[in-house]
């Protein structure tokens, strides 16, 4: 497997980023020499982020704290498929094949969330809104069974659930979804006869909002702040939530089939034989951050770094220097992972 390139550690002073050395920023407390050091790429103390992982093909939950591994924990489990951090970073929502749990950042104090009557839990994916106030889990039992979405609030209470209309895709990889700022869930999947259909569901019901289907193939959906984007065969394009159309302008050129969103950044990647660079975009600037051939997940942490997960390696990418100077300073913070599946940031211990 191709390894992501190693570079120097990111630039910090007392845990704060020097945001690209931009003129006019109030940095009166910093000496000119420190400003020079930040702009020339020398190393200052780095703020610590803690990461949570689904590892070992779903048989292990694990935390990784770069530079402070003595506090990390490993918890054997059965059938974990995905995880997302709750607001504040001190709790996790973890999706297992047959249930969903809330756990603390040390992976203990597990509590199982209630499964709604009428839902058969066969969870394959978990997604959070940009504000992390809603969490949607997709249940896909296969064999022609209808897919179902279960949406929880950040306190673990049920917001709503929905059974999606047929036809059901033959693979859960063909159903991708995002939780929008209005607390709805938008889902993209192949349409019968070609193209794609978009489905919108909220507490009031389920609606196929593309009729006729979109001619573009939509592979994935993700939020950048309050804006929904689609990864298509013609580039990353904005979704107009009012009429379910795709913007004619391309936000990011080139085909992509995986999107990773947050409140401030969007990651796009094309997997498969023609895999391309992981591109990170802030709505204005973008850059090729890394060239993985096995990207499993990506999380944008509050420390200004992105953490890219392959089956065997977790790599830190400096998004501040990357977008400002093209220097992503890719650094492996964990190697030797075993079929890792998901990653999210946590509050440092």
Secondary structure, DSSP 8 states (H G I E B T S, - for coil): -----------EETTEE--TT-TT---TTS-HHHHHHHHHT--------EEEEEEGGGTEEEEEETT-GGG--EEE-S-EEEEEE-TTSSEEEEEESS-EEEEETTS-S-EE----TT----EEEEEE-TTSSEEEEEE---TT---EEEEEETTS-EEEEEE--S---SSGGG-EEEE-TTS-EEEEEE-TTSSEEEEEEETTEEEE--SS-BSS-EEEEEEETTEEEEEETTEEEEEETTTTEE-SS-SB-S--SEEEEBSS-EEEE--STT---EEEE-SS-EEEEE--SS--EEEE-TTSEEEEE-SS-EEEEEHHHHHHHS----EEEE---SS--EEEEE---
